[in-house]
Amino acid sequence: MDLDEAIRQRRSIRKYRADEPIPREDIEAIIEAGCWAPSSTNIQPWCFIVVEDRETIASMAKAVYDRFQAISKEALGKGEKRLAAFCRFMRSYGSFFTDAPLVIVACSKPYENPVLKMPIATVIEKTRQYREAKVDVELIMVDTVKKSVTMAVQNMLLKAHSLGYGTCVMDTPIAIKDTLRELLHLEDELDLVMVIPMGVPESTEVKAPERLPVEEVMRFHQP
């Protein structure tokens, strides 16, 4: 598939054919595409948890639904009707993947600074004493890791689309990441970044939302 074609045709898909699993070789090809994403100093700070067990996927979705349902009820009890309505929306918006045949949980992992040869947490701690330098090292280091993971995810979305699969990038489930961590038995060192349900789309007739014209989002710097 042509790259421009893949970029323009990819859609966020929320309904999948539950009875059509994704073959292992396709899953590995999708993950490999993610591994070719750029990352600062080539640290490759990603780990992708592939969830195929239908019961586990359903439990993940239910946990999201239940958490927002509970918040909605509490908010309504306190007279916060708008907040309650928002949480009712989020409970479904964040749990639609209950019937997805596959979910990939994209995580970041800690890394050792290649220059200082020490864990990044130590680098951050040591640089806190130099606030007068006006350089927020913590912001740079933490954001760099998550940005690397998101670039890898974009590669995976395009590869999945080229293979005929629908995907949807989600961060709503991260609101209950401690619960998801328990369900997936994740190591403490892994930090959840995104959840990507995936499968053969129920329908390919998904209209593309309008995009802003290039002239509205681009400007040339004038010195």
Residue pairs with C-beta under 8 A, 6 or more apart in sequence:
1 161
1 162
3 158
6 158
6 161
6 162
7 158
8 208
9 161
10 157
10 158
10 161
10 167
11 166
11 206
11 208
12 167
12 168
12 169
13 166
13 167
13 168
13 199
13 201
13 206
14 96
14 97
14 168
14 197
15 96
15 201
15 202
15 203
16 99
16 100
16 101
16 166
16 197
16 198
16 199
16 200
16 201
16 202
17 101
17 199
17 200
17 201
17 202
18 99
18 100
18 101
18 199
19 101
20 101
20 199
20 200
21 52
21 101
21 102
22 101
22 102
22 165
22 198
22 199
22 200
26 163
26 165
27 50
27 102
29 159
29 163
30 104
30 156
30 159
30 160
30 163
30 165
30 198
31 48
31 50
31 104
31 156
33 155
33 156
33 158
33 159
34 46
34 48
34 106
34 152
34 153
34 155
34 156
34 159
35 44
35 46
35 152
36 155
37 148
37 151
37 152
37 154
37 155
38 148
38 151
39 45
39 46
39 144
39 148
39 151
39 152
40 144
40 148
41 114
41 115
43 111
43 114
43 145
43 148
44 148
45 108
45 109
45 110
45 111
45 145
45 148
45 149
46 106
46 107
46 108
46 109
46 148
46 149
46 152
47 106
47 107
47 108
47 109
47 190
48 104
48 105
48 106
48 107
49 104
49 105
49 107
49 184
49 186
50 102
50 103
50 104
51 57
51 60
51 102
51 103
51 104
51 105
51 184
52 101
52 102
54 101
56 183
56 184
57 97
57 98
57 100
57 103
57 197
58 98
58 99
59 183
60 97
60 103
60 173
60 180
60 183
60 195
61 95
61 96
61 97
61 98
62 95
62 98
63 176
63 179
63 180
63 183
64 91
64 94
64 95
64 172
64 173
64 175
64 176
65 91
65 92
65 94
65 95
66 91
67 91
67 175
67 176
67 179
68 87
68 88
68 90
68 91
68 94
68 95
68 175
69 87
69 88
69 91
71 83
71 87
72 83
72 84
72 85
72 87
72 88
72 91
73 84
75 81
75 83
75 84
75 87
76 84
90 172
93 172
94 170
94 172
94 173
94 175
95 173
96 197
97 103
97 168
97 170
97 195
97 197
100 197
100 198
100 199
101 198
101 199
101 200
102 197
102 198
102 199
103 195
103 196
103 197
103 198
104 156
104 195
104 196
104 198
105 180
105 184
105 192
105 194
105 195
105 196
106 149
106 150
106 152
106 153
106 192
106 193
106 194
106 195
106 196
107 149
107 186
107 190
107 191
107 192
107 193
108 145
108 146
108 148
108 149
108 190
108 191
108 193
109 189
109 190
109 191
110 119
110 120
110 121
110 189
111 119
111 120
111 145
112 118
112 119
112 120
113 119
113 120
113 123
116 123
120 141
120 145
123 137
123 141
124 137
124 138
124 141
124 142
127 135
127 137
127 138
128 138
146 193
149 193
149 194
150 193
150 194
153 169
153 193
153 194
153 196
156 167
156 196
157 167
157 169
157 196
160 166
160 167
160 198
161 167
164 200
165 198
165 199
165 200
165 201
166 198
166 199
166 200
166 201
167 196
167 197
167 198
168 196
168 197
169 194
169 196
170 194
170 195
170 196
170 197
171 193
171 194
171 195
173 180
173 192
173 195
174 180
174 192
174 193
174 194
174 195
177 191
177 192
180 186
180 192
180 195
181 190
181 192
186 192
